[in-house]
Amino acid sequence: MKKVIEIKNVDINLYHSIIKNFLPEDIIDIHTHVFIKEHHLINQENNARLARWPERVAEENPIEDLIETYQLMFPGKKVSPLIFAYPMNLKYIELANKYIENCCRNNSQCYGLLLTKPEWDEFFLEEQLLSGGFYGTKVYLNFAPQGIPKNEISIFDFLPHHQLTLLNKRGMIVMLHIPRDNRLKDPINLMQIIEIEKKYPDIKLIIAHVGRAYCREDIGNAFEVLSVTNNVLFDFSANTNQSVFEHLIKSVGVKRILFGSDLPITRMRMKRICESGTYINIIPKGLYGDISDDKHMREVEGEEAGQLSFFLFEEIMAFQKAAVATHLKDNDIEDIFFNNARRILSI
């Protein structure tokens, strides 16, 4: 049977020389997508609001593939995931959520978030959360009303107050992929993040991907503005920027940082660079189809291509460098990769 990913010598060398000893034995992955292709037909209208390149990595990621990926990438480690569907077509959202529910009912080391529509009322949302055993919600900007231009979408357009009120009452998780081209530094995003913490203090709000601050220029004065917060959490999934990680660690401390993989996207073979504030994924030529119209993708070949490992390894190695630069200790790393997630999941 074909393995879900190919492990090359470059991957083995990086894992054993850098990654293995950096990671704790037990890991909780707070950010993973699990879905089957029958639920993943792309809605082009919704998809226009999202980056296009992640679609090139995997047409599906059933729970069996996720578990195999962990075993291949992290031999000797025990990884437990928080999983949720991938938001490509609202037509299949109920089926996608049911698949997540069933995965977690059949795997005691798996925890689920509910993919939500902003138009759901609080009664329907509560019934879905409780009947499915979900730990909270995963909300997406592409589910905001279609009449709103992409860069004018606000958090409350896809995470409405009536849902926040319920989630606060239940003390649940909200996994938030923030909108708008200015990402973490956007003043409206920052204002609304602070508003959520003040109005809904019992919500466990996770800002995914460090607020999509993939380049140093995406930070702006965000951490200074967010210094008034005490509870907002950040995962660093699908982010490889050491400088951003250092700012995050210095600004919020280790108790509010969570490891997430964003699998299956981070199975991609790549290295990320920033040019003039724009992130670019360096990938092997021909591996991910025609990328000529994607400003975030650039191909290389030959020896340079042969040295490219997994996106997820790049993420972890960048965080390892930031951890060294900020003098984190082993117990800090264990908090970030395991204990903090265990605390917010109450497990």
SEKOL-81885 format. One record per residue: residue in three letters; x negated, y negated, z negated of N, C-alpha, C, CB in turn. Coordinates in steps of 0.05 Angstrom, whole numbers, plus 5000, padded with zeros to 4 digits. Atoms other than C-alpha are relative to their C-alpha. Glycine has a CB too. Layout:
BEGIN
ALAXYZXYZXYZXYZ...
***
This chain:
BEGIN
MET498350245000500050005000498249755000501950004975LYS501550254998497449315019500349834974500949845024LYS499950175024495548874960501149735007497249984988VAL498750264995499148214952497949795007501649924976ILE502250184992492447844956497550165003499649784978GLU502649884997485548024979498049874981499049975030ILE502150105018480047964927497350045014500150164973LYS502650004986473347774958497849974980499949785021ASN502350035018466347754929499949724988497450065015VAL500150275011466847004921501949974976500749795022ASP498150005022472947104877499050154975502750115009ILE501149845022469747644835497849854986498950275011ASN502250155012463547224824500949774983498149915022LEU499050235015467346614803501550094974501949835017TYR498549915023471847004756498150094978501950235008HIS501749895021466247364720497949804991498650255011SER502150195008461246784719501249764985498549915024ILE498950255012466046214698502650054986500349805022ILE497250005009473346384689500650194977501850065023LYS499349795020473647024648499449924972498650265007ASN500750085028469946774587501249744991497049994998PHE498750255007473346104590502850054990500149815023LEU497249955007480346394585500350174975501450135023PRO499449825022483346694522501150265010502149874981GLU499049744992485547414523503050005007499550214978ASP497150034995492947234520500649735011501650044973ILE499450244985495746714568503049985004498449995027ILE497350044991502546414579499949805023501949894977ASP499850164976503646134649502749855000499550175026ILE497550155004508745574640501449925026499449764983HIS498950114975510045434714499550205023498649735006THR500249814978511345994764502750025015499250284990HIS497749964983516146094822500350295007499949825026VAL499449724992519446774832502549995017500450184974PHE497850014981524046884891499750215021500249725013ILE500149814977525847364947500949855025501750254994LYS499650154976526247155019502949965008498650135023GLU497250034995533747265023501249754987501550254991HIS499050245014534646674975498449765008499850054970HIS502150204995529246255008500249875027497350124996LEU499650124974532146035074499849694997502650085014ILE500650295004529745315084502249825010497349935014ASN498250214992534644745085498349765009502049924977GLN501950204990531044245130500649734989500249995030GLU499350265011534843645102498849974972503049965000ASN501250015026532843805031496950015001501050234982ASN502949954999525844045050498549755010499550235019ALA501450244990524243375084498949834977501849835017ARG500850165023523343085014497550124986502249974980LEU502149865013517843584995497550025018500950274991ALA502449944985510643715016500550265017497550044982ARG499449784982510644205075498150234997500049905028TRP502149804999504144585065500550244981497449884994PRO499649765017506345035006501650225013501449924974GLU498449794987511145395052498250195016501949875019ARG501749834984505145685089498850244984497749835012VAL501449815017502846115030501550264998499549894973ALA498549755005508346615017503049965006499750094970GLU497250024994515346745044501750104977500650165025GLU498649915024517247074978497950064979501850255006ASN501749935022514447214910501750154979498749754987PRO498549855020518447764875498450054975500950275012ILE501349975026516847914803497750205002502050084978GLU502149804997512848524824497549885012501050235017ASP502450134988508248094867498649824980500949845025LEU501250185020507247594810498350164981502249854985ILE501549835019505248144762497450115012501850234990GLU502349904986500548444813497949785004500750125027THR501950224997497447764826498549954975501549745008TYR501450035026495847674752498050224996502150004977GLN501849775004492748374750497549975017501450265005LEU502350024981488348234811498349764993501049985028MET501550245005486347524793498749994972501849765003PHE500950035028485547604717499750284987501949834985PRO500349745013483248314702499149984971498050185016GLY500750005029482848444627501649794984497149944998LYS498350205014487747874610502950095001499649725013LYS497149965001495047914590501349735005500850124972VAL498750254992499147384625503150034999499149915028SER497050005001506547234608501049755013500950024970PRO499250244985510246764655502749894991500150075028LEU497450144999515746244650500749975029499949734984ILE499549984971519146344717502649855007500350295009PHE497650134989524245974760499950025030500249704991ALA499749974971526745984831498649775015503050015007TYR501250204982524045584890502249865015497950135020PRO497550154993528745034912500249925029500149754983MET499950064972529445084987502849985012498450205015ASN497350004989536845184997502150024978500450235021LEU498050015021542544984951502150225004501449745000LYS498049794994546945514985499550254983500050075029TYR500749755013543246064949499149974971497850145015ILE501050065026541945744882501150194979500749714992GLU498949815020546646204843498750275002503150035004LEU501349754997543546824873497149994990500050095029ALA502750045009536546554860499750004970498849755012ASN500050005030538146414787500750274989502049794990LYS499349735009541347094779497650195002502450125015TYR502449834998534947414804498049944977498649945028ILE501750085023530947024752501050134974499849694997GLU498749895024535847244698499450304998503049955000ASN500549715000535147974718497150074996501050125027CYS502949955005527547944721499349994971498349795016CYS500750045028527247694650501450204982500749724991ARG498649805016532448184624498550275002502950035009ASN501449754996528148744652497149994992500350095028ASN502850035007521448474627499849834975498449875024SER500050155026520548274554497949794999499650204978GLN502150205000514347864571500549785021497350135005CYS499350194979518047424621502249824989500950145026TYR498150205010521946784605500949835024498749824978GLY498950134977526546394652501049724996502150175011LEU498650264999528745694670502150015022497949775005LEU497750024982535245534706499549785020502649964985LEU500150204979534745174773502849875001499250125028THR497450135003540244644770500749805022500149854973LYS499050224983544544184812500949774983502450115018PRO499250225017545643484786503049964996498849745011GLU497150035002553143514799501350194981501250035027TRP498849825019554144084750500849844974498050234992ASP499250135025558143844689498750154977503149994997GLU501449895023555643984619501150274992500149814977PHE498849755009560544554607499150235018503149985002PHE501049794982558544944669497050054995500449925029LEU502949975005551144814655499550164974498749724998GLU500449865025551745054583500750305004501849884978GLU499249724996555345694605497850145016502650015015GLN502249884984549845834657497550054983499449835024LEU502449975017544245714607500350224980499549744986LEU499749815022547146134551500550295011502349924982SER499449734990549946714592497550135013502349995021GLY502449904987543346774630497550034982499349835023GLY502349995018538846724569497749825008499050284999PHE502150184990535046144600499049824977501049825023TYR501250175020530245704560500249705006497050084997GLY499750284992532045064596500449995030497649844992THR499450054972532344774666497549925015502149795003LYS501950104981527944644726501549835020498450235015VAL498550204983530244024764498249915022501049764983TYR501650074976528143794833501149755013500150235019LEU499350254987528143124868501550055026497549845006ASN498649954975530543444933502950074997498650215016PHE497249965005537243584900501549744993500450204977ALA498750265003538642844890501949955024497949774998PRO498250064978544442574933498549935025501949784992GLN501450034975542442585006499949715010501250175020GLY500050274990544041855017497849834989502649874995ILE502150155013538241624974497450045015499750074970PRO502649964987531741495012498050134981498949735010LYS501949845016526041934989498649844978498050145017ASN501650155019521941384956501749824982498049845015GLU498250155018528041084921501350184980502049845015ILE498949815019529941714884498949954972499550295009SER500950025028529741634808500550264986501549774986ILE499849755015529242174756503050064994498449984974PHE497349965009536442064734501950075024501049764986ASP498449914977538942194805500250305002498849895026PHE499949704999537342934797499850124972497750105017LEU499949925028537042974721501849814985497150014987PRO498150205010543442614699500350014970502750055013HIS499850035029544942384629501850204987500949724993HIS498249805013550642864616498650274997502650045016GLN501549765003545843444628497849974979498750085026LEU502050055021540443124585501250014972498749725005THR498649995026545443054528500350284991502749865002LEU499749725007546943794530497350134993501350155023LEU502649885004539643994536498749914974498149945023ASN500950115026537943544477501450144977500449704999LYS498549875021543443854435499050294996503050025007ARG501049735001540644544451497050024995500750155025GLY502949995004533344344442498550155021499450114973MET501149834978531544634510497849865015502350085018ILE502250094983525944554560501249865025498250235008VAL499650114973526344094621497349995014501449714999MET502450014983521044214674500549805022499350295011LEU499450234983520543564713497749965020500449764983HIS501750074978517243474781500949715008500250205025ILE499150284997517342714784500149915029498249814984PRO499750094972519442344848498249765006502949925005ARG501150254991516841744887497150025008500449794978ASP502749994988510541614927497849924981499949835024ASN502150085018506841284870499650194976500749734989ARG500549775018507541914828499949914970497350135007LEU500150055029505341854755500049704993497650144988LYS500350285007503741114758502449835007497649895014ASP497650154992510540914786501449884976501950185016PRO498950125025513540414736502850104994500149705004ILE497349895005520640684745499850284988501750005026ASN500549735012518241394732499249974970497950155015LEU501050035028514541164669502249904982497649805000MET497850115016520440754644502150224993501449775015GLN498049805005525141344652499050244983501150115027ILE501249795018520441854620500149904971497050055008ILE499850115027520041394559502950004990498849724999GLU497150015007527641314560500950284991501649905023ILE499249725007528542074559498950074972498950205021GLU501049945027523942144499501549864978497049944998LYS498750165021527441594460502950094996500049705007LYS497249935002534641804477500550294994501449925025TYR499649715002533642554477497550134987500550125028PRO502549925013528242704425499650304996499849874974ASP500349715004529743444419499650165026502550104986ILE500749874975528643594492497050055001500949835025LYS502849944995522043934508499449935029499350304993LEU500450114973520243514569497250065009500649705001ILE502649944988514543794612499849865026499750315004ILE500650144974511743344666498150185016498749724995ALA501549804984509443834719497749875015501950145019HIS502350084983502743774755498649744990500949965029VAL500950255011500543204708501349775016496949975001GLY498550214986505942784742499149975029499649754986ARG500950004972503242964812497649805003502349925018ALA502450174998496942554796497750175010499349874972TYR502049824988492642964844497449855005501150125025CYS502450164997487642394853499949794978500049865029ARG500450195022484741894804501749755004497049914998GLU498450244994488441334840502950034992499849945029ASP497249955007495141654821500649934970500750285005ILE499550045028494141504747500849714994497450064984GLY499450285007494140744746499849954970502849925010ASN500050045030495940524675502050184986500749704994ALA497949825010500541114664499650084971500350245017PHE500549895027497241384602500149784979497350144998GLU499750235018496940694570503049954995498649745011VAL497150045003504440604583501250224983501349985027LEU498949775013505941304558498950044971499550255016SER501249975027501941194494502249974978497849794995VAL497850035019508641024460501450274995501949795009THR498749745003510841754469498550184981500350135028ASN501249815019509642304419500550295008501049954973ASN499149734995513042914449499750095029502850034992VAL500149924972512342894525497650195005499849755018LEU502049804994508543504550499249985029501050284993PHE501050004972504343594613499050275007497849785004ASP501549774989502644204653498249915022502050235010PHE502050084979496744184701500050195023497249984988SER499749814977499344684752499549865026502850135000ALA500650094972496944594824498649735000502649985015ASN501650245001492344034803497150084996501049814977THR502849925002484744074811498249764994499150135026ASN501650245003482443384791498949974971501749755006GLN501450015026477343384734500449734986497150065004SER499750275012477842634723502749964989499449795021VAL497350025010485342664716500350164975502050105022PHE499949835024484643234666498649874977498750275006GLU501450135022479542844625501749784989497349895010HIS498350225010484242244621502450124985501049835024LEU497849875014489942704602499250094972501150245016ILE500949895026486043044546499549774980497450165003LYS500650225017483542384518502549844991498049815013SER497650175005490442054521502150144983501249935026VAL497849875015495242584494499150224981501950125020GLY500949795018490943094459500850285009501049964972VAL499749724990490743854467502750124994497950174989LYS497549875008497444004433502349945020500949904973ARG497950074981501443694491499350085028500649704998ILE500949914973497944034549500550305003497049935004LEU499249724995500244684580498850105026503050035001PHE500949884975497145154631502450105016498150244994GLY498149894981501345304692498650065026502449815005SER501449914975499445654757501349885025500050305001ASP498550064976504945444806499750225021499049745012LEU500049784981504246134837502850025012499350274986PRO502249894984505046354891498449805016501250205020ILE501450204983502745694921497050014996501149724993THR502850015006496045734886498550265007499649954970ARG501449784986494446394921498549905024501950225008MET501450124977492145934977497049994996501149725006ARG502950045001484745954994499449725008498550215019MET500450284994482545244990498249864979502649855001LYS501350195019478544684957501349735006496850005004ARG498750264997481744014945498049774996502449974980ILE501550245002478443344956502049765000497849975022CYS498450254998481042624951498549805018500649884972GLU501150214983479842095004501949765000499650115029SER498450255002482441384992502650054986500549895028GLY497749955016487341644941502050205011501549754997THR498349794989490242194985498650274997500549955030TYR501249745004489142924968500050155027501650164979ILE500349844976486743395023499150284992497949875020ASN500649725005486644145020498250115022502550184997ILE501949894981480544445054500550305002497049944992ILE499149724997482545125083498450145022503050025005PRO501349864978479545675128501649965026499750304993LYS498850044974480945545201501750235008497949945021GLY498249804989486945915228501650164979498550185016LEU498749835020489146225162502849934994498449994974TYR497350095007495345815152501549875023499949804976GLY498550094977497745675222499149725009502949994994ASP500650264989497945005258500549794979501749955026ILE499750215021496544455208499349725011498250074976SER501050254987494943905258501749764992500050045029ASP498350235006500843475236500349954970502850055012ASP499850035029499643525161497549854989500250284986LYS502250165010495342975130498750114976501049724994HIS501249885024494143395068498450255005502250064981MET501549754993490743975105497849945019502050205012ARG502350034982483944025138498650285001498049784990GLU501249744996480644645167496949995002501150135025VAL502949964997473444885162499550295008498449934973GLU500549724992470045505188497150074993500350035031GLY502749915005463745915182499450044970498049815011GLU500849955028459945945116501649844981497049934997GLU498350165018463945375086502750134995500449725012ALA497449865003470445745098499750254983501250075028GLY500449755015467546385070499649964970497650145011GLN500450055029466046055003502649904986497949794997LEU497650105012473245834992501450224985501949895022SER498649815017476746184935502949904996498650034973PHE497250065005483746124906500449724989501350214982PHE499150255012487145464892500250024970502849925012LEU499749975029488645734822497350014987501650254994PHE502750005012481245864809498949725000498250195016GLU500950284998479745154832501249844977500649875027GLU498650145022484944894782498750064973502950085000ILE501149925026482145294724497149904997500150304997MET502850095002474845114740499949704996498550085025ALA500050295004476544374744500849944971502049875019PHE499250045028479944424676497750084982502550154993GLN502349925017473944794648497949784999498750265012LYS502050225000469344224670501049774983499549915029ALA498950215016474043724638499950074970502949945008ALA500249905028474144144574497249964989500950294998VAL502750035008466644134571499449704996498050125021ALA500650285001466343384585501349864976501049865025THR498650125023471343234529499650164974503049995006HIS500949865024468143724480502250174987498849814980LEU498049825011474044194472498850254989502250075021LYS501049755012473044804428501750235008500149974969ASP498549764991475345514438502950004990498650254989ASN497250015010481445414394501749805015500049944970ASP498550194983483444814437500850135026498249755006ILE499349864975483145244499502250204995497550145012GLU497949815007487345774465502749864996499350164975ASP497550155002492445244448501249945027499549744984ILE499150094974492844994519501050235018497749855015PHE499349774983493145674552502050204987497550155008PHE498349805013497446034500501749884978498450224989ASN498550075025499445734433502149785005498149914979ASN498150224995502745094459502650105013498749785016ALA497749884986507245484506501650184981499250165024ARG498649835019508945984452501649834980498050184984ARG498550175019510945414406502649895013498249764991ILE497650124988515745084455502050215009499249835024LEU498249794994518645754475501150144975498650215017SER499249895026519345934401499950315000502949914992ILE500349714999516646634411497750094982499550095030
***
